[in-house]
Each structure stands twice: as C-alpha cells, then as structure tokens.
Amino acid sequence: MSSRREFVFAALASVGAMAGLPSCSSETSADSYATVAERTWRHGNVAVGDKAALLHELVRYATLAPSSHNTQCWKFRLEDGAISILPDLSRRCPAVDPDDHHLFVSLGCAAENLNQAALANGLKGHAGFDAAGGDALRVVLEPTKPVASTLYQAIPERQSTRGEYDGQPLTRQELDLLEKVGAGDGVQVILLTERQAMEKVLEYVVQGNTAQMNDPAFVAELKQWIRFSGDEAVRTGDGLYAASSGNPAAPTWLGSRLFDVFFTLKSENDKYAKHVRSSAGIAIFVSDTPGPAQWMEVGRCYERFALQSAAFGIRNAMLNQPVEVSTLRPQFADFLGIGKRRPDLVVRFGRGPKLPSSLRRPVPAVLA
Ligand SMILES: Cc1cc2nc3c(=O)[nH]c(=O)nc-3n(C[C@H](O)[C@H](O)[C@H](O)COP(=O)(O)O)c2cc1C
C-alpha cells in the first residue's frame, strides 16, 4: 500500500471530520467494526440436546468460510438430521465468475467448515451433491464420538490475508501436510516454492490483472462489493472491507471517489509483485472434471488447506487472475503441464501479520 495513498486518505478523512462532514468522524453504527468482528470470529457452544440451536450453530460455522468477494453466496436449508447448502444466485458475480465456478467453490468451503464443526459436536457429516435439490450439497448428520479436530479449532483463526509475508520458507513437514489435506476426490494441489516458478506465476497474475482492470464490468462489479468504511461493513455484513485488504478505511462518499483515483494498474501490479516475492510459495488447486459437484469438492479441499495453514500460523491469499481470465486459463494450464484439467485456484502462502477480519451476515439472513 503506497504511503502517499494512505496519507491522502487520512488527510482528507480528518479534514472531513474537522469540517463536521457526515460519517467522517467516528463510526455511527451501534456496534463498532472491531466489536462485531470479535463477536463473529469465535468458537461457540450449544446446550447439549438443543438440536435446533446446534443446527444454527453449525450454519454459523459454515458461514465463516471464505467466498469470492465475500458475497456469502449461500443459503442453508435445515432438515431433521441434515443441512443442505444451496447456491444463492442473487449474489452471483458474472463479470469475474461467468460460469459460477467460484460460487460453487465457495459452497464447498462452507461445507468443510460445517463438517468440521459437526464432528466437534458429535455428528459425522455425509455430504452428497443434490442436483434435484437445486444444485445443493446435502449434508446428512449421523451421531458419532465428538472430535474437535485441529482444523475445527483453527476456524476462527483463518482469514484471507492480503498483506506482505516474511518470505521465509516452510518446513518440508508443513508443505507435505498442506499438500495432503488439500487433496481430494478429483482434486490435486501443486505447490510451487522455487522462485523462478513463482515469478512465472506472477507474470500470469499481472497479465490477468491487466485484462481485468481494463474491463469496466469487472471494475464496477468489484467496486460494488467493496465496503470503504467500517460502518458500511457492519451494516451489510458482507463484501470486501477496505481495511481487510490493507487499505485505509474512509467514509463511503470519500472512499468511492478515492478508489477511482488510486486503484491504478501500476499500483495494483506493483502490489502483486511485492506480495508474491514476500511469499513462501504458491499452491494451485487443479481438478479433473468440470461442474458444480467437482467445484464444491475443490472448495472443501481449499478450506482444509486454509484451516491447516491457520493452525500452523501460516497466512494465505488468493491470486486468481490467471484462472479467472478465460483466454489466459489454457495458457496457464499449459505452463502447469496439467493437460485438459482445470486450474481452479491460485493461492500464495507464508507467515505474516493478520489484517482486520471480514464480517458475516447473521444466520437468520442465510436460512432458506
Ligand atoms: C472461490 C474463491 C475465490 C476467491 N478469489 C479471490 C481473489 O481472486 N482475490 C482475493 O483477494 N480474494 C479472493 N477470495 C477470498 C475472498 O475475497 C475472501 O474469502 C472473503 O473476502 C472473506 O474473507 P476471509 O476469507 O478473510 O474470511 C476468494 C475466495 C473464494 C472462496
């Protein structure tokens, strides 16, 4: 984040505050961003035997999963002994995700959190793709011995950390376990830790980012999901809070204007170069077959990778431009030597400081 940009944001915000401009001073929502974030990212406990409360709590854990642009593009249908995760197509992002690939991957991430939380509460989840049920993932819950796994314990710790990392390598054991937990049915993880290979990936990221930033539909869609102020992030409970990406928060009227000035190709591509060069490695998730069922499995695999990373104190962030730009994806697949398989996600990882966490809508808002 260039200091000049921070300086301008801060200067204008304080001038606004002094001039008594609306929402330039401290946040106006009942609860501050920090309070809501703390309330969101925590373990909970449910009274033994309270089935209804337990199902709600499992949904709450599922919603702590990552989703593209933090759209939270999911709905949960509660049944006696089962929870179905359905796509919420009103939260599609057609510019960045025209075939809903990311949308279904996000549902898979939610399903993995649900399964880990269910097991910690003595329920084994059996997930099955349910095309007739609206392309849903139906998770049947069977009583079993409770196990609070390492992945479950890491759920409140996990985040997408879009900052600089320390550039230090991971141990062989850490890399082997990440590769193992990130693999699944028709899904493989390719770990790149050689600088030369990571620089090659960076070239694809810059190419893809250039294409996306020259696409007005992409920029408009992205901007629509940005929450410039903590107030706005609290009010909507979704979207990309500016501070979660290492950008200074600002009142929406100001942030929106400054975005148009400072969201430039050069500054963004320079940022990605710094981020990749500060990372320990890049993980690429690859899948065998196209379609919602496989993409949900990719999501489950990525979420296990992200939770195991969090358990190790390792951060991660997505760099999906090479797989989002449809003209670039086949070239990227050739570079990876994966034949007809699809590269689904590009994830950099390494150790570094946390950033402010993203928020979530309350459980009642996501029940079908
Ligand atoms: C399928 C998928 C694609 C994503 N693509 C990107 C991306 O290209 N760039 C990025 O910075 N974050 C990406 N994210 C991360 C989301 O923006 C992030 O999960 C969301 O903002 C919630 O924040 P959290 O992960 O810290 O809880 C993606 C997440 C998912 C599940």
The ligand as a MOL file (V3000), in Angstrom:
LIG
                    3D

  0  0  0     0  0            999 V3000
M  V30 BEGIN CTAB
M  V30 COUNTS 31 33 0 0 0
M  V30 BEGIN ATOM
M  V30 1 C -13.6760 -19.2150 -4.7930 0
M  V30 2 C -12.9930 -18.0280 -4.1560 0
M  V30 3 C -12.2930 -17.1320 -4.9590 0
M  V30 4 C -11.6410 -16.0310 -4.3700 0
M  V30 5 N -10.8990 -15.1800 -5.1620 0
M  V30 6 C -10.1970 -14.1830 -4.5840 0
M  V30 7 C -9.3240 -13.3620 -5.3590 0
M  V30 8 O -9.2020 -13.5360 -6.5770 0
M  V30 9 N -8.6080 -12.3820 -4.7200 0
M  V30 10 C -8.6990 -12.1890 -3.3630 0
M  V30 11 O -8.0090 -11.3000 -2.8310 0
M  V30 12 N -9.5170 -12.9430 -2.5860 0
M  V30 13 C -10.2440 -13.9520 -3.1620 0
M  V30 14 N -11.0280 -14.7540 -2.3910 0
M  V30 15 C -11.0680 -14.5240 -0.9350 0
M  V30 16 C -12.3710 -13.8030 -0.5490 0
M  V30 17 O -12.3620 -12.4610 -1.0070 0
M  V30 18 C -12.4810 -13.8840 0.9840 0
M  V30 19 O -12.6730 -15.2170 1.3140 0
M  V30 20 C -13.6340 -13.0640 1.5270 0
M  V30 21 O -13.3690 -11.6980 1.3250 0
M  V30 22 C -13.8580 -13.3420 3.0190 0
M  V30 23 O -12.6950 -13.0290 3.7320 0
M  V30 24 P -11.9430 -14.1460 4.6270 0
M  V30 25 O -11.5020 -15.2360 3.7180 0
M  V30 26 O -10.7730 -13.3970 5.2340 0
M  V30 27 O -12.9130 -14.6350 5.6630 0
M  V30 28 C -11.7110 -15.8360 -2.9590 0
M  V30 29 C -12.4210 -16.7480 -2.1520 0
M  V30 30 C -13.0520 -17.8410 -2.7510 0
M  V30 31 C -13.7700 -18.8280 -1.8820 0
M  V30 END ATOM
M  V30 BEGIN BOND
M  V30 1 1 1 2
M  V30 2 1 2 3
M  V30 3 2 2 30
M  V30 4 2 3 4
M  V30 5 1 4 5
M  V30 6 1 4 28
M  V30 7 2 5 6
M  V30 8 1 6 7
M  V30 9 1 6 13
M  V30 10 2 7 8
M  V30 11 1 7 9
M  V30 12 1 9 10
M  V30 13 2 10 11
M  V30 14 1 10 12
M  V30 15 2 12 13
M  V30 16 1 13 14
M  V30 17 1 14 15
M  V30 18 1 14 28
M  V30 19 1 15 16
M  V30 20 1 16 17
M  V30 21 1 16 18
M  V30 22 1 18 19
M  V30 23 1 18 20
M  V30 24 1 20 21
M  V30 25 1 20 22
M  V30 26 1 22 23
M  V30 27 1 23 24
M  V30 28 2 24 25
M  V30 29 1 24 26
M  V30 30 1 24 27
M  V30 31 2 28 29
M  V30 32 1 29 30
M  V30 33 1 30 31
M  V30 END BOND
M  V30 END CTAB
M  END
